[in-house]
Amino acid sequence: MDQISHRYQPPPGYHIFKLRVADLPDKDFIEVEISADQISTYHDFLKFCCYEFHIPSTDYVEKIRKLPSTRVRNDADIKRFQTFESFELVLVSPERLNQAYAGLI
């Protein structure tokens, strides 16, 4: 008898994404389930990712990359997201962050 594998599907209106922070020694992903209503904009998705990784500010994120090699840029990109896609946050280098804040002082 053939075995049929059933992949979990989130409830309607929800997505499951795999997330990680780029260039860390730990290359593992986390899986998150979120309502599409909660991430209707680029900024919403960025804030959500920062929350999941306890990143204190969106200023620490240089870009969001949809793997393997697509930069997420705007709200239209967010609307095309599909369940089970993988993303990583590329953080700003400490030097660039210090330069940016030095200009504010």
FIMAR-341266 format. One record per residue: x, y, z of N, C-alpha, C, CB in turn. Coordinates in steps of 0.05 Angstrom, whole numbers, plus 5000, padded with zeros to 4 digits. Glycine has a CB too. Example, Ala and Ser with C-alpha at 12.3 -4.5 7.8 and 13.67 -1.06 7.14 Angstrom:
526448865156524649105156526449345156522649115181/525749555142527349795143525850015157528249885114/
//
This chain:
501749765000500050005000501850255000498150005025/501150444983502750694982502150865006502050844956/504350975016504051165038503551445026506451155057/501651575037501051845028501952035050497951885022/503752215043504652405063502852655062507652485059/501952745085500252975086501953205099497652925103/502153415085503653645095501653825109505053795072/502453915133500754095148500254345132501954155176/497754425131497054675118495854855140494954625095/496855105141495755285161492855355155497455545162/491455465174488755545169488555755147487455665195/486355785134486055995113486756265125483155995102/488356415109489156685117491656695133486956815133/492956465137495456445152497656335135495156265177/500156405142502556305128504356185148503956535112/505955995139508155885155510655965140507955575159/512556095153515056175141517356055157515356475140/519556015144522055935157523856185157523555695142/524856255181526356495185529056435198524856705202/531056585191533656575205535056845202535456345195/537156885217538857115215541357025199539657235243/542057175179544357105161546957135176544357285136/548956975168551756995176552156945206552757265169/550456795218550856715246552056435246548256725263/553556365267554556085268552255875268556156045294/549955945280547655765280546055815254545855815305/546155625236544755655210541955555210546355515188/540955475233538255365235536055575230537755235262/533855485220531455655216529555605239530055585189/527755805243525455765260523055765242525255985283/520955625249518455635234516455805249517355355228/515155985235513156155248510556145232514156445250/508356165246505756165234504556445240503855935244/503656575220502556845223500256905204504857055219/498457065214496257145197497157335175494057285214/496157305151496857485129496057775136495457395103/494057805152493158075160495258225177490558065176/496958065191498958185209501458275193499757985230/501758185169504158255153503258355126506058015150/501558545125500558645099502458845086497858785103/504558945101506459125090509259035096506059415102/511159145081514059075085514759145114515859235066/513959375124514759455151513559265172513859745156/511059175167509858975186511558725187506958915177/512358625164513958375163516658415176514258285134/517858645171520458705184520158715214521558975173/518158855224517658865253517158585265515359055260/515558425251515058155260517557985262513058015241/519258005242521857855242523557955265523257895215/523758205269525358315291524358215318525358625291/521758205321520458105346521257815350517458135344/521057655330521657365332524557315341521157225306/526357485333529257445339530157635361530957485315/528357775374529057955396531058175387530257805420/530758265363532358485352530958745361532758465320/532358915376531059135389529959355370532859265407/530959365346530059575327530359485299531659835332/528559575281528859515253531259645241526259605238/532459845255534859975245537259775243535560205264/537059555258539259355257539159175233539059185282/537059195217536759025194537359175168533858905192/539259065153540059185128538059115106542859105120/537258855105535358765085534158495093536758745058/531958425080530758165083531158025056527658185090/532157775058532657625034530857385034535657525033/529357345012527757105007529756904994525157154989/530156685006532156494996531156354971532856295018/533056304953535856324956537156594952537156124939/535956774936537457014929535757244920539356944907/533457284932531657504924531357704947528957394915/531957954941531658164961528658244963533458404954/527658254987524858344992525058654995523558215018/523458794978523859084977521459254985524559164950/518959144982516659314985514159154991516259494960/511959304994509359175001508458974979507259385005/509059034954508158854932509658584935508758974905/512158584943513558334948512258174970516558394955/511358304991510058165013507558025004509458365036/506058154987503458044978503857784961501958244961/506257744951506757504935507857264952508757564913/508257314977509257094995507456854994509657205023/508756624994507256364995508156215021507856194970/506356055031506955895055509355715049504555725062/510955675070513355505070515755635056512755245058/515655885049518056015038520056075061517256285023/522556105053524756155073525856435069526955945070/526356565092527456835092529656865112525157045098/531457055106533557115126533857415129536156975119/534457495153535057775158538057815156534057865187/538858015141541658095139541958335157542558145109/543558315177543858525196545958725187544558415224/545558975196547559185190550059125206546359465198/552359175193554859135207555059325231557259165188/556359245252556659425275557959695268558259295297/559859685249561159935241559160125228563459875222/557560025210555560195196553560295216554160035174/552760135235550760225254551960445272549859985272/554460415280555760625296555960885280558560525305/556660865254556861105238554161245235557961035210/552061085232549361205228548561355254547360985221/549061235277548261365302550161585309548261155325/552661575301554561795307553662055294557361715297/552362025270551362265256549062395270550562185228/547762255288545462355303546262505328543462135309/548662465337549562575363550762845359551562385377/
//
